[in-house]
């Protein structure tokens, strides 16, 4: 059997200012502070991975991720990169949580394996280009008038869907959506994300008030610890409920399914710990006919390209939230997926993920 023994691991801190602050209910973000991992093997193939630690959601920062990455480096050197399950189990045995930096290491293994197979990652994962990937574009939460103006720009730019960050007071959120609909009309779909910003009664009242505005779905209406209240929210809501922060890995997916807590799930590699566990989430969703969105934090086009490959591996994946790399003030990546017109994403055909940092 072929082997790819790990000989060296590079760690890069990647910090890119955003064009303008990205504001959600949990607070403002001014830059993408990410970690890029490069795993080198004795056969000359290197695998690339990236994570975008999000302190308020996964409890990691770029600095903490770099510290934990040094522990991962020690236990992976000399090991076979193609033994993916063993390598992932080693990370989980070493330290609990830290799924963001785990996802970057996981990504490198799949990049190496797909390169060795001579296949683009989506094909290695059993996927095909049988569907069109179109990303939404997100409006930050804030003043309703500015949000409406931003939404109109997104519509005029040709994006097929507008995602709106809310969760800063139910009544104010309804007014934000009303103002946006007045600006963009009712033909373009809107999806909203409360980022855990509402209480139980507030969520029910707000979701009912949003019914006239043709909302595609609402992500995470409640604090993540209140997941036992999600089934009742779902029962009363005229808007479909998507689980995000409450849906980290396959164990969470099973819990949400058992509780009948949501209509849809949002998979992010920075929550699941990488592709290995994301595939388990997808298989569960397929079994129970739960539709999926593949989302992102603030990854560059390295991580985003891996997400786009993953999005092609199941027909259950119908929504795509890949816009944040467009918010960067500069693009540090060569190769990788391409943003075409009207939010369309073109996935590369070269073996592996196909994206890497630009050479200096």
N, C-alpha and C positions, 0 to 999 in steps of 0.2 A: 504494500500500500504506500502511496506517496506520502511524504511528510514535508512539513515546512517548519523547521525548528526556528524559534524566535532568537535572534542574535542581539538585537538592539531596539530600544524604544525611545522615540523622541517625544518631547512634550513642549507644546507651544501655547503661550497665552496670547489670545487674539482679542484685541480691544478696538472696536470700530464705533465712532460716534454715529448716532442716528441723525437723519436729516432734520427731524424735529422730535420733541419728546413724545413717547408712546405712553399713553395714560390709560390705566385700567382702574377698577375699583380698589385694588390693593396698593395703588400708588404709581408714580411716574417712573419711566425708564428713559435714560438719556443716551445710553450706549449699549452695544452688544459686547459683553465681556465673557468670552468663550474660551474653551480649551480644545486644542487640536492634538490628536495623538497619531503618531506614525509608528507602526510596528514593522520592523525589518526582519527578513528571514534569510536563512543560509542559502536559499535558492535564488536570491536576488529579487524576490517579489516583496513589495512593501504595501501594507494596508493602511488606509486613511480612515480616521474617525473624528467626530466632533461632538461636543456637547455645549449647551448654553445653560449653565446653572441658573436657577431662578430662586433666589433666597426665600421669597414669600410663599413659594409653592412646593419646591422639593428640598428646601433647607440647605442648599449648597451655594457656594460662590465659586468663582474661578480660582480664587486662592485656596479654598479648602479642597477643591477638586484636584489641584496640583499636588497638594500634600498627600492625599489618598492615592493618587496615581503613582507616586513613588513606591508605595507598598505593593501596588499591583505589578509594577515593573519587576520587583524582586522575585515574585512568585511565578512570573511568566517566562523569564529568561531561560532559554534552553528547552522550553516546552514546545509541543507541536501545535501550531496555529490552526491546523485542520481539525483538531479534536475540540470542536466548539463547545459542546455541552460540558465537557470536563473543565475547560477554561472558565466558563461562566460559573459553574459550581464552585470553583476555587475562589472567585471573587466574592460570592455570596457567603462562603464559609469563613472568609477572612473578616468581613465587616458587614454589618446590617445597613440597609438603606443605601445612601449615596448612589442612587440610580442614575443620576445625570452622568457622572464620570464613568460609571459602569457601561452606560450606553455607548460612549465614545470608544471604549476598549472593545466592546461587542462588535461595533461597526467595522473595526479594523479586521476582525476575523472573517467576516462575511465578504469584505473586499478582497482579501487574500484568496479565500475559497473560490469565489466567482472568477477571479483572474486565472487561477490554476485550472478551472474548468473551461476557460476560454469563452465565458458567457457574460453578458451584462447582468448586473445583479438581479433585475426583475426576472430574467429568464432562469437564472440559478434558483430563484425562489419558487419557480413553477408558474410564473405569471406570463402575461403576453400583453401586447399593445392593442387589446381589443376594445379599449375605451379611451375617451378623450379626458385628459386631466386639465381642469380649468380652476384656477385659484380664485378665491374671493379677495377682497381688499378691505382692510379694517379702518373704522373711524374710532379715534380715541374718545373716551368719555370727557365731557366738559360742558361748555356753554352750548345750548341747543342751537343757536343761530350759526355758530362756527361749525358744529357737527353737521348741520344741514348743508352748509357750503362745501365742506369736505366730502360729504356723500355725493353731492352733485358732480364734483370733480371726478370722483371714482366712476360714476356712471358715464360721464363724458369721455373718460379714458377707455371705455369699452369693457370694463370688467363685468362678468356675468352676474355676480352676486356682491352685495355689500354686507359686511359684517360690522355690527355696531356694539361697542363696549358700553355697558350700562352698569347698574348695581350701585348707584349713588343716590338712593332715595326713590322709592317706587313711583310716587306721583311725578317727580321730576323726570324720571325715566320715561314715563308715558308721554310727557310733553316733548321730550327729546325725539322720540319716535314719531310723534305727530308732526313735528316740525320737519323732520327728515322726509316723511312721506309727502308733505306739501311741496318739498323741493324736487324730489326725484320721481314722484308719481307712484303708481301701484304695480307697474309691469315688472320692474326689476325686483328679484327676491331680496328680502332682508332676513338676516339671521342675527340673533342677539346673544350676548355673553355677559352674564351678571357677575362672573368671577366670585361667587360666594357672597355677594353683596347684600342679599335680602334676608329678613327674618321670615318665619313660616307664614304668618298671616299676611305680611307684606307681599310675599311671593305670590300667594293665591290671588290677592286683590290686583296686583300689577299684571299678572299673566292674563287674567280675565279682561282687564282694561286694554290689553294689547291685541285682543282678538280681532278687532276691525282692521288692523294694519297688516294683515297677511304676512305673519312672521313664520319663516321656514322652521326654525326651532330655537330653543333657548338653552344655552349651556349653563350649567351649574348655578341654579338659583339660590341655593342654601350653602351655609358653611359646610365644609367637607365632613365635619364630625356629626352633622345632623342628617346623615344618610338614611336613618330609619324613618325620617319624615318624607323622604322623596316619593314613596308609593302614593301617599295621600296628595302630595303636590301634583303628581302625574295624573291621578284620578280626576282632580278638579280642573286641571289646566286645559284650556282650549288650544294651547301651543305645545307642540311636542317637546319633551324634555331630553336633553343630551347630557350624559354624565362626562365630566372632564376631571376635575381635581379629585373626585371620589373614585375614579377609575384609573388606578395605577398599573396593575398587572393582571394576570389571568385569575388570581384569587379574587380580586375585586370584581372582575367581570362575572364570575360565578355567583358571588354574593348579590350583585345587582340583579342578575337574572332570577335568582331564587326569590328575591324580594319584589320582583316586578316593579323595580324602582325607576326605570327610564325607558324611553323609546329607542334611544340611540346611544352609542358610546364614541368618545373621542380618544384615539390612541396617539400618544406621543412617546417617542423612544426615550426621552429624558425622564419620563415617569415609569415606563415599563422596565427600564434597565437595558433596553436594546432590542434588537431584532428577534433574538431567540425567544424571549418571552412574549413579544408582540405577536409572533406567529401563533402562540398558544391562545392568545386573546382572540385572534382572528378565527381560529378553528372553533372556539366556543361560540362566537357570534354567528358563524355559519350554521352550526348545529341548531341554534335557537332562533335563527332568522332575525338577528339584530343587525341593523345597518350601522355602518361605521364611517366616521370622519378620521382622516389622518391629519394631525395637526403638528404644530411646531412651537418652540419657544422663540428665541432670537438667533437661531443658527444661521451661519452663512450658507452659501450654495453647496458647501461640502455636505453638511448634515441634510440640507434640504433635498439634495440629489438622492441621498439614501432613502429619504421619506417618499420621494416620487417613485423610486423603484418599488418600494414596499406597496405603494398604493395600486400597483398594477397586478398584485398577486392574488386578488380575490374580488369577485363580483359583489360581495357585500360592502365593499368600500365605495361609497358613492359621493362623499363630500371631501373637499381638499382645501386646506387652510395653510397655504404656502407663501404668504405675502411678505413676511417680515424681512427677508433678505433684500427686498426692494426698498426697504426703509433705510438701508445702510447709506452713509455718506460716500462710501467707496466700496468697490468689490475686490476683496483680496484673493479671489479664487480663479483658477484657470481650469478649463474643461467643465464638466458637469452639465446639469440641466440648463436649458435656455428658456427665459421668459419671452414668449412670442406676443403677438398682438392679442388684445381682448382676454387677457388672463390665461391664455393657453400655455402649457408647459411641455417642452420637448425633452424627453429623457434620452441620455446618450446611449450609444450602441457599443461602445468599447467595453472590453471585459472588466468586470468589477463595478465599483461605484462610478468611476470615471471622473472624479473631481479631486483637486489637490490645491494647496496654497501656491500662489504665484512664486516663481523663483525670484530671489532678490538679486 
